[in-house]
Amino acid sequence: MRHIARVIGAFLVSAAAVGIAAGMMVLPFEPLAAWLVGKIAAEIAVAVALILGIPVHLILIIVGKRGLRSYLTAGVVLSGAVTGLFAWLGFSELPSVVRIGGLALLFGLVGTLTFWFIARPDRARGNS
């Protein structure tokens, strides 16, 4: 039960970390927009975590891939999925897709690292 609480907390904190990273990136250029950008980024991160992250986490646990490398790989793949979604939604000019892809990769890695270091699936019970 303790591990489940840790995983739930890790998902929440990782979404907040993505929001903070996004807000900090905007802060020097548009200080008044930083809060809104961070909020939107955190909301998108929560949606990605619920729709894609939780199933991927469960799959990685089931197949026994609990290391940081496996989670970083999954984070990169999920970042690609988010980029594909934005391209499908109409952000299809190449410069836009490249920028979105770069941001998705950055935020995906921030979220993935935050999640992994809090949840520590490699230390979960049942890990050999």
C-alpha positions, 0 to 999 in steps of 0.5 A: 500500500505504501508503494501505491501511495508513493506512485500516486504522489510521484505522478502528481509531483512529476506533473507539477515539475513539468508545469514548473519547468514550463513556467520557468522557461517562459518567465524571463520573456513573459513574466505575466504569462509564466503562471498560465503556461505552467498551469497548462503544461501541468494539466497536459502532463496530468492528462498524459500521465493518466492516459499514457503514463499509468498504463506504461508504468504498469506494463513496465512493472509487469515485464520487470523493466524497472530501471531508469533506462527503461523509464527514460526510454518510455518517456522519450516514446511518450514524448513522441506520442504527444508530439504526434498528437499535436501534429495531428491536431493541426500544428503541422508546419515543420518548425512548429512540430520541431519546437513542440517535439523539443519541448515534449522531449524536455518535459517528458524527461523532466516528468519521467526523471521526477516520477522515477526518482520518487516512485523508485520502481526498482526498489518496489517489492517483488523486484529481484 
